[in-house]
Amino acid sequence: MKLQGPFSYGEFLERPNRFLVICKVNGRRVPAYLPNPGPMPDLLFPGVEVLLRYNPGTHRKTDFDLICARPHEELLSLDSRVPNWLLAEALPHDQLQPFAGYSQIHSEPLYRESRLDFLLQDESLPPCLIEAKSSTDAEDSIGYFPRAITQRGQRHVRELMHAVTEGYRAAIVFILQRSDASSIRPNDQIDPAFGQVLRQAAKKGVETYAWTTRFDENTYEITIDRVLPVDLIPP
C-alpha cells in the first residue's frame, strides 16, 4: 500500500489530546492529526523523529497527519487505519493464504450488535467474518495487543464466537505495524479480560492470525511482511 504525500520529517513535541500532536517542522510548531487514540509513550516522546503527511482540507482542523515515528532505527507506522487498508488490498488478490478462494469481499458488515471489518463469501466456501486489530506494541521481540482496555475488542471477539455457532468461519487478525517481533500475544497485564475471551474464542473455533508490516522510506509504501505466530499460552 503506497501512501500519498507530500511528506515532511519533524520532531515530536507534545500530545495535547488523543488525536492531536504538536511537532516541530523546519523550525516551526505544527499541529497534526494522530490517527491512533492509543497511549504510546514509548513511541511518541519529546524529541523523537516523526514523519508527517501534508493533507489539508476545509473539513480539517490541521493540515498534517502524523503517520510514523522512529523511536529506534525502524520507522514505525502509527496509523491504526492501516491494517484495514492492507487487508482490503490483499484479500481480493488472495495474498493471505488462510483467506484465499473467496470471490466476494464486503467491508464493515453488520453482525448482531457489531460492525466487523470484513465478510468473505463464496458459493463453495462457508462465509467468513474477519476482525482486524492494529498493534504497535512490542517488547523483547514479543508483540502485544491491546495497549489499553478494549471493551469494544472484547465484544468483537464474543461476536466472532457466536458466528462460529451459526456456521461461519470467524477470524481475528492482528497486524503488528513493525517488523521486529517473533510472536504476538494478548496483553494480559493491560486487559486480562481480552486475553481471557480470546483464549476462550480460540477453543470455540475462532481462528487467530497475525502478520508484521514493513515501511519503505524510499517509496513510502507499507507492506504485509511475514506471518507471526499468535501465542495464546496463559500467563
C-alpha positions in Angstrom: 0.0 0.0 0.0 1.6 3.2 -1.2 1.0 6.4 0.9 0.4 9.6 -0.9 2.5 12.7 0.1 3.9 15.2 0.2 5.8 14.2 3.4 8.0 16.1 5.9 10.2 14.8 8.7 9.9 16.5 12.0 10.3 16.3 15.7 7.6 15.3 18.2 7.0 17.9 20.9 3.7 17.1 22.8 0.3 15.5 22.6 -2.4 17.8 23.9 -5.1 15.1 23.4 -5.6 11.6 22.0 -5.9 12.8 18.4 -3.7 16.0 18.3 0.0 16.3 18.4 2.4 19.2 18.2 5.6 18.7 16.2 8.4 20.9 15.0 8.9 21.0 11.2 11.5 23.2 9.7 11.8 25.2 12.9 8.1 25.9 13.5 5.5 24.3 15.6 2.9 22.4 13.6 -0.3 20.8 14.9 -1.1 17.4 13.3 -3.8 14.8 13.5 -2.8 11.5 15.1 -4.9 8.7 13.6 -4.4 6.4 16.7 -6.1 7.1 20.1 -3.9 4.6 22.0 -1.3 5.5 24.6 2.1 5.4 23.0 4.6 6.9 25.5 7.4 4.6 24.3 6.9 5.6 20.7 5.9 9.3 21.0 8.2 11.2 23.4 9.7 14.7 23.1 12.5 14.7 20.5 11.6 11.5 18.6 11.7 11.8 14.8 8.3 11.6 13.1 7.1 11.5 9.5 4.2 13.9 8.7 1.9 13.9 5.6 0.6 17.2 4.3 -3.1 16.6 4.0 -5.1 19.9 4.2 -8.9 20.2 3.8 -11.7 22.5 4.6 -13.2 20.0 7.0 -10.0 19.6 8.9 -8.5 21.4 11.9 -4.9 20.5 11.0 -3.0 20.4 7.7 -0.9 17.4 8.7 -1.2 13.8 9.7 1.4 12.1 11.8 1.8 8.7 10.2 5.2 7.3 11.5 7.7 7.7 14.3 11.2 6.5 14.8 11.7 5.5 18.4 14.7 3.4 17.4 16.2 2.5 14.0 13.0 1.4 12.3 10.4 3.9 11.2 7.0 2.6 12.5 3.6 3.3 11.1 1.3 4.6 13.9 -1.9 4.9 11.8 -4.5 2.5 13.3 -6.4 2.5 10.0 -3.6 0.9 8.1 -4.4 -2.7 8.9 -7.8 -2.5 7.4 -6.4 -0.8 4.3 -3.8 -3.5 3.9 -6.4 -6.3 4.3 -8.8 -4.5 1.8 -5.9 -4.5 -0.7 -4.7 -8.1 0.0 -7.9 -10.1 0.3 -9.3 -9.7 -3.2 -6.0 -10.9 -4.7 -5.7 -14.0 -2.4 -2.5 -12.6 -0.9 -3.3 -14.0 2.5 -3.3 -17.8 2.2 -5.9 -18.5 5.1 -8.5 -16.4 3.2 -7.8 -17.4 -0.4 -10.6 -18.5 -2.7 -13.3 -16.1 -1.7 -14.9 -14.3 -4.6 -16.8 -11.6 -2.7 -15.2 -9.2 -0.1 -17.5 -7.0 1.9 -16.2 -4.2 4.2 -17.8 -3.3 7.5 -20.5 -6.0 7.6 -23.1 -5.6 10.4 -23.3 -8.8 12.5 -25.6 -8.8 15.5 -24.7 -5.7 17.6 -21.4 -5.0 15.9 -19.9 -3.7 12.7 -17.0 -6.0 11.9 -14.3 -5.4 9.4 -14.8 -7.9 6.6 -17.2 -10.6 5.4 -15.9 -13.0 2.8 -18.3 -15.1 0.7 -18.2 -17.7 -2.0 -20.6 -20.3 -3.2 -18.1 -23.1 -2.4 -17.0 -21.9 1.0 -18.5 -21.1 4.3 -18.9 -17.3 4.9 -16.0 -15.9 6.9 -16.1 -12.9 9.3 -12.8 -11.1 10.0 -12.0 -8.6 12.6 -8.6 -6.8 12.2 -6.7 -5.4 15.2 -3.8 -2.9 14.9 -0.8 -3.2 17.2 2.4 -1.1 17.5 3.5 -2.6 20.8 6.5 -4.9 21.2 8.9 -5.8 24.0 11.8 -8.3 23.9 10.7 -9.4 20.4 7.1 -10.1 21.5 4.2 -8.1 20.1 1.2 -7.2 22.3 -2.4 -6.2 21.9 -4.1 -4.1 23.3 -2.3 -1.1 24.7 -5.4 -0.1 26.7 -8.5 -1.8 28.0 -10.7 -2.5 25.0 -14.3 -3.4 25.8 -15.1 -3.0 22.1 -12.4 -5.5 21.2 -13.8 -7.9 23.8 -17.3 -7.5 22.3 -16.0 -8.2 18.8 -14.4 -11.5 19.9 -17.6 -12.6 21.6 -19.5 -11.8 18.3 -17.0 -14.0 16.4 -17.6 -16.8 18.9 -21.3 -16.6 18.3 -20.8 -16.5 14.5 -19.0 -19.9 14.7 -22.1 -21.4 16.3 -24.1 -20.2 13.3 -21.8 -21.9 10.8 -19.5 -19.1 9.9 -15.8 -19.1 9.8 -14.6 -16.4 12.1 -11.1 -14.9 12.4 -9.3 -12.2 14.3 -6.3 -10.8 12.5 -3.5 -8.9 14.3 -1.4 -6.6 12.2 1.7 -5.6 14.1 3.0 -2.4 12.5 6.6 -3.2 12.9 9.0 -6.0 11.8 11.0 -6.7 15.0 8.8 -9.3 16.7 8.9 -13.1 16.6 5.3 -13.6 18.0 2.3 -11.7 19.3 0.2 -12.4 22.4 -2.7 -10.7 24.3 -1.6 -8.1 26.7 -2.9 -9.7 29.9 -1.2 -7.1 32.1 -3.2 -4.3 30.5 -6.5 -6.1 29.7 -6.8 -9.6 31.2 -10.5 -9.8 30.1 -9.5 -9.5 26.5 -6.9 -12.3 26.9 -9.4 -14.5 28.6 -12.1 -14.1 26.0 -9.6 -14.5 23.1 -8.4 -17.8 24.5 -12.0 -18.9 25.0 -12.8 -18.0 21.5 -9.9 -19.9 20.1 -11.1 -23.0 21.9 -14.6 -22.5 20.3 -13.2 -22.3 16.8 -12.3 -18.7 16.2 -9.2 -18.6 14.1 -6.3 -16.3 15.1 -3.7 -14.9 12.7 -1.0 -12.3 12.7 1.3 -10.5 10.3 4.0 -8.0 10.7 4.4 -5.0 8.3 7.3 -3.1 6.9 7.5 0.6 5.9 9.8 1.5 2.9 11.1 5.1 3.4 12.2 5.3 -0.2 8.8 4.5 -1.7 6.5 5.4 1.2 5.0 2.0 0.9 3.6 -0.2 3.7 3.5 -3.9 3.0 2.4 -7.0 4.9 5.8 -8.6 5.7 5.6 -12.1 7.3 3.4 -14.4 9.3 3.6 -14.0 13.0 2.7 -16.8 15.5 -0.1 -15.9 17.9 0.8 -17.1 21.4 -2.2 -17.9 23.5 -0.5 -19.7 26.3 -2.0 -18.2 29.6 0.3 -16.0 31.6 
